[in-house]
Amino acid sequence: MRQLPEDARCVVELGAGTGVFTRALLDHGIAPRELVVVELNKELHALLCGRFPDALIVNGDARDLRSIVQRAGVSHSVDAVVSGLGFLTMPREIQKQILEAVFAVLGDGRSLIQFTYAPTSPIAADLLDELGLTASRVAFAPLNLPPAFVFRLSRRMA
């Protein structure tokens, strides 16, 4: 949560799983109606709906994020996207589609905060270049099992 902008109000979470980050985002002060949680798995979606009845929990695909955010009633840009998606196991084209959707809803100067289990960027350098993005490792969680890394993906400065 330390990677969220201090003024973050509207946040999207991708691949929420059982809701560990969802709970942390709510505890951090993100209002339930300003948190759009996207989970593809129907069983996990149902679990999340039960655990977080006041949050906007959507059973959907991150590639459809633009329409998901619009249907959720978000009329402004998103302040941050927090992701636990398994980019390392995804085909490049799906990675590209998700990243394009993420950066279409993020406000200027805002970032994707990605949780991953690799010490290097989960997005290949050539795809980052193609999309005009940069990735920097901003945190390490050695007590997580397995140990995890946090990356910030941002638009490249012109």
N, CA, C and O of each residue as an XYZ file, in Angstrom:
632
protein
N       0.817     -1.195      0.000
C       0.000      0.000      0.000
C       0.863      1.262      0.000
O       0.395      2.346     -0.349
N       2.122      1.108      0.393
C       3.024      2.266      0.383
C       3.251      2.790     -1.022
O       3.682      3.930     -1.191
N       2.971      1.988     -2.025
C       3.201      2.409     -3.408
C       2.020      3.203     -3.979
O       2.132      3.769     -5.067
N       0.909      3.251     -3.273
C      -0.224      4.040     -3.751
C       0.088      5.527     -3.645
O       0.737      5.956     -2.691
N      -0.365      6.315     -4.611
C      -0.215      7.769     -4.459
C      -0.954      8.229     -3.207
O      -2.009      7.691     -2.870
N      -0.404      9.213     -2.526
C      -1.031      9.688     -1.283
C      -2.445     10.180     -1.495
O      -3.290     10.072     -0.606
N      -2.704     10.731     -2.693
C      -4.024     11.285     -2.976
C      -4.942     10.301     -3.695
O      -5.975     10.706     -4.228
N      -4.589      9.026     -3.719
C      -5.388      8.021     -4.429
C      -6.778      7.919     -3.819
O      -6.933      7.748     -2.610
N      -7.773      8.025     -4.671
C      -9.158      7.870     -4.247
C      -9.790      6.681     -4.967
O     -10.368      5.794     -4.340
N      -9.668      6.679     -6.297
C     -10.266      5.628     -7.118
C      -9.180      4.645     -7.536
O      -8.221      5.012     -8.215
N      -9.345      3.385     -7.119
C      -8.335      2.358     -7.372
C      -9.010      1.148     -8.008
O     -10.133      0.786     -7.657
N      -8.297      0.530     -8.954
C      -8.740     -0.721     -9.560
C      -7.794     -1.809     -9.089
O      -6.580     -1.613     -9.054
N      -8.351     -2.953     -8.727
C      -7.544     -4.122     -8.386
C      -7.831     -5.215     -9.410
O      -8.987     -5.551     -9.665
N      -6.773     -5.760     -9.989
C      -6.907     -6.835    -10.978
C      -6.434     -8.150    -10.391
O      -5.376     -8.214     -9.765
N      -7.220     -9.201    -10.594
C      -6.826    -10.521    -10.094
C      -6.829    -10.569     -8.589
O      -5.807    -10.869     -7.972
N      -7.964    -10.277     -7.992
C      -8.043    -10.126     -6.538
C      -7.918    -11.434     -5.765
O      -7.614    -11.411     -4.573
N      -8.143    -12.562     -6.407
C      -7.999    -13.841     -5.708
C      -8.926    -13.943     -4.514
O     -10.144    -13.831     -4.655
N      -8.352    -14.157     -3.335
C      -9.155    -14.295     -2.114
C      -9.355    -12.968     -1.382
O     -10.042    -12.924     -0.362
N      -8.764    -11.895     -1.889
C      -9.029    -10.578     -1.321
C      -8.004    -10.019     -0.355
O      -8.306     -9.091      0.395
N      -6.808    -10.559     -0.359
C      -5.774    -10.053      0.555
C      -5.489     -8.578      0.285
O      -5.468     -7.771      1.214
N      -5.267     -8.221     -0.990
C      -5.008     -6.816     -1.329
C      -6.283     -5.984     -1.205
O      -6.225     -4.809     -0.844
N      -7.419     -6.582     -1.500
C      -8.693     -5.871     -1.372
C      -8.857     -5.387      0.067
O      -9.180     -4.223      0.303
N      -8.634     -6.284      1.024
C      -8.733     -5.915      2.438
C      -7.726     -4.818      2.779
O      -8.061     -3.863      3.480
N      -6.494     -4.951      2.287
C      -5.459     -3.945      2.575
C      -5.828     -2.587      1.971
O      -5.591     -1.554      2.599
N      -6.398     -2.571      0.772
C      -6.807     -1.312      0.142
C      -7.915     -0.642      0.952
O      -7.876      0.567      1.180
N      -8.889     -1.417      1.381
C      -9.972     -0.865      2.199
C      -9.432     -0.366      3.541
O      -9.797      0.718      3.995
N      -8.570     -1.153      4.167
C      -7.968     -0.742      5.442
C      -7.102      0.502      5.284
O      -6.939      1.280      6.224
N      -6.549      0.682      4.092
C      -5.707      1.852      3.792
C      -6.549      3.125      3.641
O      -6.019      4.235      3.675
N      -7.850      2.954      3.475
C      -8.722      4.121      3.377
C      -9.395      4.321      2.037
O     -10.093      5.316      1.841
N      -9.200      3.400      1.109
C      -9.913      3.504     -0.160
C     -11.379      3.163      0.116
O     -11.685      2.108      0.673
N     -12.271      4.058     -0.276
C     -13.701      3.842     -0.032
C     -14.201      2.664     -0.869
O     -13.805      2.515     -2.025
N     -15.067      1.830     -0.296
C     -15.553      0.659     -1.032
C     -16.119      0.988     -2.412
O     -15.915      0.220     -3.352
N     -16.815      2.097     -2.554
C     -17.418      2.467     -3.840
C     -16.418      3.136     -4.780
O     -16.763      3.472     -5.912
N     -15.196      3.328     -4.323
C     -14.127      3.865     -5.168
C     -13.107      2.779     -5.511
O     -12.080      3.053     -6.131
N     -13.403      1.546     -5.102
C     -12.533      0.407     -5.370
C     -13.245     -0.533     -6.333
O     -14.274     -1.120     -5.998
N     -12.682     -0.669     -7.544
C     -13.237     -1.572     -8.546
C     -12.356     -2.811     -8.567
O     -11.186     -2.739     -8.942
N     -12.912     -3.937     -8.170
C     -12.170     -5.193     -8.061
C     -12.582     -6.101     -9.215
O     -13.761     -6.412     -9.384
N     -11.597     -6.523    -10.008
C     -11.872     -7.357    -11.175
C     -11.270     -8.744    -10.947
O     -10.067     -8.885    -10.724
N     -12.125     -9.757    -11.008
C     -11.687    -11.150    -10.835
C     -12.325    -11.992    -11.935
O     -13.543    -11.971    -12.115
N     -11.503    -12.727    -12.661
C     -11.973    -13.552    -13.773
C     -12.628    -14.850    -13.301
O     -13.617    -15.292    -13.887
N     -12.090    -15.457    -12.258
C     -12.575    -16.739    -11.764
C     -13.922    -16.559    -11.064
O     -14.040    -15.757    -10.138
N     -14.942    -17.309    -11.509
C     -16.297    -17.143    -10.975
C     -16.402    -17.509     -9.499
O     -17.113    -16.844     -8.745
N     -15.699    -18.560     -9.081
C     -15.757    -18.961     -7.668
C     -15.102    -17.911     -6.776
O     -15.628    -17.572     -5.716
N     -13.949    -17.398     -7.210
C     -13.286    -16.352     -6.426
C     -14.117    -15.070     -6.433
O     -14.170    -14.357     -5.431
N     -14.761    -14.778     -7.554
C     -15.645    -13.610     -7.627
C     -16.748    -13.725     -6.573
O     -17.023    -12.765     -5.853
N     -17.376    -14.891     -6.483
C     -18.444    -15.105     -5.496
C     -17.913    -14.947     -4.071
O     -18.565    -14.339     -3.223
N     -16.731    -15.496     -3.816
C     -16.102    -15.365     -2.499
C     -15.870    -13.896     -2.159
O     -16.167    -13.456     -1.049
N     -15.339    -13.140     -3.120
C     -15.066    -11.708     -2.907
C     -16.349    -10.925     -2.640
O     -16.379    -10.044     -1.781
N     -17.407    -11.252     -3.379
C     -18.694    -10.570     -3.168
C     -19.192    -10.785     -1.743
O     -19.746     -9.872     -1.130
N     -18.996    -11.991     -1.218
C     -19.400    -12.272      0.153
C     -18.542    -11.562      1.178
O     -19.049    -11.096      2.199
N     -17.256    -11.475      0.919
C     -16.328    -10.847      1.874
C     -16.390     -9.330      1.855
O     -16.171     -8.685      2.880
N     -16.689     -8.752      0.688
C     -16.635     -7.290      0.532
C     -17.923     -6.798     -0.139
O     -17.886     -6.330     -1.277
N     -19.048     -6.898      0.552
C     -20.335     -6.590     -0.081
C     -20.491     -5.135     -0.511
O     -21.325     -4.842     -1.368
N     -19.717     -4.224      0.055
C     -19.855     -2.810     -0.297
C     -18.933     -2.380     -1.432
O     -19.099     -1.289     -1.976
N     -17.961     -3.220     -1.800
C     -17.027     -2.874     -2.880
C     -17.640     -3.244     -4.223
O     -18.581     -4.034     -4.288
N     -17.110     -2.678     -5.277
C     -17.558     -2.960     -6.638
C     -16.766     -4.154     -7.152
O     -15.671     -3.985     -7.689
N     -17.300     -5.347     -6.995
C     -16.640     -6.580     -7.393
C     -17.209     -7.015     -8.742
O     -18.417     -7.207     -8.881
N     -16.331     -7.167     -9.731
C     -16.762     -7.484    -11.095
C     -16.142     -8.808    -11.530
O     -14.937     -9.019    -11.396
N     -16.982     -9.689    -12.050
C     -16.479    -10.918    -12.664
C     -16.205    -10.570    -14.122
O     -17.125    -10.483    -14.936
N     -14.918    -10.371    -14.442
C     -14.589     -9.929    -15.786
C     -13.133    -10.120    -16.112
O     -12.336    -10.557    -15.283
N     -12.804     -9.780    -17.342
C     -11.467     -9.934    -17.906
C     -10.762     -8.578    -17.896
O     -11.331     -7.578    -18.332
N      -9.547     -8.543    -17.408
C      -8.788     -7.283    -17.327
C      -8.625     -6.615    -18.688
O      -8.433     -5.401    -18.758
N      -8.699     -7.388    -19.768
C      -8.596     -6.792    -21.105
C      -9.790     -5.899    -21.408
O      -9.724     -5.057    -22.303
N     -10.878     -6.076    -20.671
C     -12.087     -5.275    -20.854
C     -12.189     -4.146    -19.830
O     -13.284     -3.654    -19.555
N     -11.069     -3.738    -19.274
C     -11.078     -2.794    -18.154
C     -11.760     -1.472    -18.492
O     -12.443     -0.900    -17.642
N     -11.591     -0.981    -19.702
C     -12.237      0.300    -20.057
C     -13.745      0.211    -19.870
O     -14.346      1.091    -19.254
N     -14.361     -0.844    -20.395
C     -15.817     -0.955    -20.264
C     -16.219     -1.311    -18.834
O     -17.274     -0.881    -18.369
N     -15.406     -2.078    -18.141
C     -15.705     -2.415    -16.742
C     -15.750     -1.153    -15.888
O     -16.679     -0.960    -15.103
N     -14.750     -0.302    -16.043
C     -14.687      0.945    -15.265
C     -15.870      1.846    -15.624
O     -16.474      2.462    -14.746
N     -16.193      1.919    -16.894
C     -17.321      2.738    -17.329
C     -18.633      2.209    -16.745
O     -19.439      2.983    -16.227
N     -18.849      0.888    -16.828
C     -20.071      0.288    -16.279
C     -20.151      0.451    -14.754
O     -21.242      0.498    -14.186
N     -18.989      0.538    -14.102
C     -18.961      0.727    -12.645
C     -19.318      2.160    -12.252
O     -19.460      2.473    -11.070
N     -19.461      3.024    -13.256
C     -19.860      4.396    -12.981
C     -18.717      5.335    -12.683
O     -18.935      6.445    -12.196
N     -17.493      4.903    -12.969
C     -16.339      5.771    -12.751
C     -16.287      6.748    -13.921
O     -16.075      6.346    -15.065
N     -16.481      8.030    -13.629
C     -16.547      9.038    -14.684
C     -15.259      9.841    -14.815
O     -15.195     10.804    -15.580
N     -14.244      9.446    -14.071
C     -12.960     10.160    -14.095
C     -11.856      9.119    -14.242
O     -12.117      7.916    -14.235
N     -10.639      9.588    -14.375
C      -9.534      8.637    -14.514
C      -9.234      7.960    -13.172
O      -9.565      8.477    -12.105
N      -8.612      6.814    -13.260
C      -8.276      5.998    -12.097
C      -6.928      6.463    -11.533
O      -6.018      6.806    -12.288
N      -6.809      6.471    -10.212
C      -5.591      6.948     -9.554
C      -4.495      5.896     -9.466
O      -3.313      6.237     -9.423
N      -4.870      4.629     -9.439
C      -3.882      3.546     -9.384
C      -4.562      2.238     -9.764
O      -5.758      2.047     -9.545
N      -3.767      1.346    -10.339
C      -4.211     -0.023    -10.579
C      -3.246     -0.923     -9.821
O      -2.031     -0.827     -9.994
N      -3.787     -1.791     -8.987
C      -3.008     -2.757     -8.221
C      -3.299     -4.123     -8.826
O      -4.456     -4.499     -9.008
N      -2.231     -4.865     -9.138
C      -2.422     -6.130     -9.837
C      -1.614     -7.260     -9.224
O      -0.444     -7.112     -8.870
N      -2.285     -8.381     -9.116
C      -1.622     -9.630     -8.758
C      -1.712    -10.614     -9.912
O      -1.511    -11.814     -9.726
N      -2.018    -10.107    -11.113
C      -2.150    -10.981    -12.282
C      -0.840    -11.702    -12.579
O       0.243    -11.159    -12.361
N      -0.949    -12.910    -13.070
C       0.224    -13.724    -13.396
C       0.776    -13.420    -14.781
O       0.754    -14.276    -15.664
N       1.267    -12.215    -14.969
C       1.807    -11.810    -16.270
C       2.882    -12.772    -16.774
O       3.008    -12.984    -17.980
N       3.652    -13.352    -15.861
C       4.759    -14.229    -16.268
C       4.282    -15.451    -17.041
O       5.044    -16.024    -17.820
N       3.046    -15.851    -16.839
C       2.529    -17.052    -17.506
C       1.616    -16.728    -18.692
O       1.078    -17.635    -19.327
N       1.444    -15.450    -18.988
C       0.528    -15.043    -20.058
C       1.249    -14.871    -21.386
O       2.414    -14.475    -21.417
N       0.562    -15.167    -22.480
C       1.118    -14.847    -23.791
C       1.309    -13.330    -23.937
O       0.578    -12.535    -23.345
N       2.291    -12.960    -24.724
C       2.632    -11.548    -24.922
C       1.423    -10.729    -25.368
O       1.227     -9.618    -24.875
N       0.614    -11.243    -26.281
C      -0.526    -10.486    -26.805
C      -1.544    -10.183    -25.712
O      -2.121     -9.095    -25.694
N      -1.770    -11.115    -24.813
C      -2.703    -10.868    -23.704
C      -2.104     -9.835    -22.755
O      -2.815     -8.947    -22.284
N      -0.809     -9.940    -22.469
C      -0.146     -8.921    -21.654
C      -0.359     -7.538    -22.266
O      -0.714     -6.582    -21.577
N      -0.134     -7.458    -23.566
C      -0.259     -6.175    -24.269
C      -1.681     -5.628    -24.153
O      -1.868     -4.446    -23.864
N      -2.666     -6.467    -24.371
C      -4.064     -6.024    -24.304
C      -4.424     -5.538    -22.902
O      -5.121     -4.535    -22.749
N      -3.953     -6.243    -21.889
C      -4.232     -5.821    -20.509
C      -3.555     -4.489    -20.217
O      -4.178     -3.585    -19.661
N      -2.300     -4.363    -20.584
C      -1.574     -3.111    -20.313
C      -2.197     -1.935    -21.057
O      -2.292     -0.838    -20.507
N      -2.616     -2.149    -22.286
C      -3.289     -1.069    -23.026
C      -4.564     -0.650    -22.314
O      -4.850      0.542    -22.203
N      -5.330     -1.618    -21.831
C      -6.565     -1.302    -21.116
C      -6.278     -0.576    -19.805
O      -6.974      0.378    -19.458
N      -5.257     -1.021    -19.078
C      -4.893     -0.384    -17.808
C      -4.515      1.071    -18.022
O      -5.011      1.954    -17.322
N      -3.638      1.325    -18.988
C      -3.157      2.696    -19.178
C      -4.180      3.587    -19.869
O      -4.016      4.807    -19.900
N      -5.240      2.988    -20.427
C      -6.342      3.776    -20.976
C      -7.208      4.370    -19.861
O      -7.830      5.414    -20.054
N      -7.253      3.714    -18.703
C      -8.092      4.211    -17.606
C      -7.298      4.983    -16.549
O      -7.879      5.744    -15.776
N      -5.989      4.796    -16.512
C      -5.166      5.496    -15.522
C      -5.006      6.973    -15.887
O      -4.868      7.326    -17.058
N      -5.028      7.810    -14.883
C      -4.789      9.225    -15.093
C      -3.331      9.491    -15.425
O      -2.470      8.632    -15.233
N      -3.065     10.692    -15.926
C      -1.690     11.090    -16.242
C      -0.817     11.008    -14.998
O      -1.220     11.431    -13.914
N       0.371     10.465    -15.164
C       1.308     10.353    -14.054
C       0.971      9.245    -13.068
O       1.625      9.119    -12.033
N      -0.031      8.447    -13.373
C      -0.439      7.364    -12.480
C       0.147      6.042    -12.951
O       0.564      5.924    -14.103
N       0.184      5.049    -12.072
C       0.929      3.816    -12.340
C       0.136      2.551    -12.059
O      -0.868      2.545    -11.348
N       0.640      1.486    -12.654
C       0.218      0.127    -12.351
C       1.191     -0.415    -11.314
O       2.404     -0.377    -11.519
N       0.672     -0.912    -10.217
C       1.489     -1.500     -9.157
C       1.306     -3.004     -9.259
O       0.217     -3.523     -9.013
N       2.376     -3.701     -9.623
C       2.310     -5.131     -9.942
C       3.061     -5.963     -8.918
O       4.238     -5.727     -8.648
N       2.367     -6.936     -8.356
C       2.927     -7.896     -7.408
C       3.332     -9.130     -8.203
O       2.524     -9.658     -8.968
N       4.570     -9.602     -8.039
C       5.046    -10.741     -8.821
C       6.067    -11.546     -8.020
O       6.563    -11.094     -6.987
N       6.369    -12.736     -8.509
C       7.316    -13.596     -7.804
C       8.681    -13.643     -8.470
O       9.532    -14.436     -8.067
N       8.906    -12.820     -9.472
C      10.205    -12.772    -10.153
C      10.930    -11.495     -9.758
O      10.292    -10.459     -9.574
N      12.245    -11.549     -9.625
C      12.989    -10.350     -9.246
C      13.177     -9.356    -10.392
O      13.652     -8.240    -10.182
N      12.800     -9.770    -11.609
C      12.876     -8.871    -12.760
C      11.463     -8.552    -13.230
O      10.504     -9.229    -12.860
N      11.349     -7.532    -14.036
C      10.036     -7.100    -14.502
C       9.263     -8.257    -15.127
O       9.817     -9.023    -15.915
N       7.993     -8.383    -14.778
C       7.172     -9.438    -15.383
C       6.797     -9.130    -16.834
O       6.230     -9.975    -17.526
N       7.114     -7.931    -17.282
C       6.840     -7.514    -18.659
C       8.175     -7.366    -19.377
O       9.068     -6.668    -18.898
N       8.309     -8.023    -20.522
C       9.554     -7.988    -21.289
C       9.870     -6.566    -21.745
O       8.970     -5.766    -22.003
N      11.164     -6.268    -21.840
C      11.629     -4.933    -22.213
C      11.092     -4.486    -23.565
O      10.756     -3.315    -23.738
N      11.006     -5.407    -24.530
C      10.522     -5.000    -25.851
C       9.046     -4.598    -25.809
O       8.640     -3.694    -26.539
N       8.240     -5.247    -24.973
C       6.835     -4.861    -24.853
C       6.714     -3.526    -24.111
O       5.897     -2.684    -24.482
N       7.508     -3.333    -23.085
C       7.524     -2.044    -22.396
C       7.861     -0.931    -23.388
O       7.203      0.109    -23.406
N       8.886     -1.152    -24.211
C       9.283     -0.150    -25.211
C       8.148      0.114    -26.197
O       7.836      1.265    -26.501
N       7.537     -0.955    -26.689
C       6.454     -0.821    -27.661
C       5.305      0.024    -27.116
O       4.700      0.804    -27.851
N       5.010     -0.132    -25.838
C       3.890      0.573    -25.218
C       4.297      1.907    -24.583
O       3.449      2.631    -24.062
N       5.586      2.229    -24.628
C       6.045      3.483    -24.044
C       5.996      3.486    -22.528
O       5.674      4.498    -21.907
N       6.320      2.337    -21.938
C       6.251      2.187    -20.485
C       7.626      1.924    -19.886
O       8.549      1.493    -20.578
N       7.743      2.186    -18.610
C       8.930      1.809    -17.854
C       8.478      0.949    -16.674
O       7.342      1.052    -16.211
N       9.384      0.108    -16.202
C       9.104     -0.724    -15.033
C      10.255     -0.583    -14.059
O      11.422     -0.675    -14.439
N       9.917     -0.361    -12.808
C      10.966     -0.298    -11.787
C      10.517     -1.094    -10.566
O       9.365     -1.027    -10.139
N      11.475     -1.852    -10.019
C      11.171     -2.613     -8.803
C      11.192     -1.637     -7.637
O      12.166     -0.912     -7.431
N      10.100     -1.630     -6.878
C       9.953     -0.644     -5.809
C       9.856     -1.256     -4.423
O       9.927     -0.543     -3.422
N       9.694     -2.579     -4.356
C       9.591     -3.208     -3.038
C       9.885     -4.698     -3.142
O       9.780     -5.305     -4.208
N      10.253     -5.264     -2.003
C      10.533     -6.692     -1.881
C       9.867     -7.178     -0.605
O      10.004     -6.559      0.450
N       9.145     -8.286     -0.703
C       8.449     -8.861      0.455
C       9.070    -10.217      0.775
O       8.535    -11.249      0.370
N      10.206    -10.232      1.505
C      10.916    -11.481      1.747
C      10.162    -12.470      2.631
O      10.424    -13.672      2.575
N       9.230    -11.978      3.446
C       8.496    -12.866      4.344
C       7.293    -13.514      3.664
O       6.697    -14.443      4.209
N       6.939    -13.031      2.486
C       5.879    -13.671      1.711
C       6.380    -15.047      1.274
O       7.571    -15.219      1.012
N       5.491    -16.011      1.197
C       5.872    -17.343      0.721
C       5.156    -17.649     -0.582
O       3.937    -17.823     -0.565
N       5.847    -17.724     -1.706
C       7.274    -17.444     -1.859
C       7.544    -15.947     -1.783
O       6.618    -15.143     -1.896
N       8.808    -15.565     -1.591
C       9.147    -14.136     -1.568
C       8.619    -13.448     -2.831
O       8.596    -14.034     -3.913
N       8.199    -12.200     -2.665
C       7.562    -11.488     -3.772
C       8.201    -10.125     -3.984
O       8.889     -9.586     -3.117
N       7.947     -9.595     -5.163
C       8.487     -8.304     -5.566
C       7.340     -7.423     -6.037
O       6.324     -7.912     -6.530
N       7.519     -6.123     -5.878
C       6.535     -5.165     -6.337
C       7.203     -4.267     -7.370
O       8.276     -3.714     -7.132
N       6.548     -4.132     -8.523
C       7.032     -3.279     -9.597
C       6.032     -2.173     -9.856
O       4.825     -2.363     -9.709
N       6.543     -1.019    -10.244
C       5.698      0.093    -10.680
C       5.907      0.251    -12.174
O       7.031      0.459    -12.631
N       4.823      0.153    -12.935
C       4.860      0.382    -14.372
C       4.206      1.725    -14.643
O       3.089      1.994    -14.199
N       4.923      2.563    -15.381
C       4.469      3.929    -15.657
C       4.691      4.284    -17.107
O       5.482      3.648    -17.804
N       3.989      5.302    -17.554
C       4.250      5.833    -18.898
C       5.622      6.474    -18.909
O       6.023      7.140    -17.954
N       6.335      6.263    -19.999
C       7.650      6.866    -20.163
C       7.484      8.380    -20.338
O       6.601      8.845    -21.058
N       8.337      9.119    -19.675
C       8.309     10.594    -19.807
C       8.828     10.973    -21.179
O       9.810     10.412    -21.665
N       8.158     11.929    -21.797
C       8.558     12.375    -23.147
C       9.777     13.282    -23.101
O      10.243     13.743    -24.142
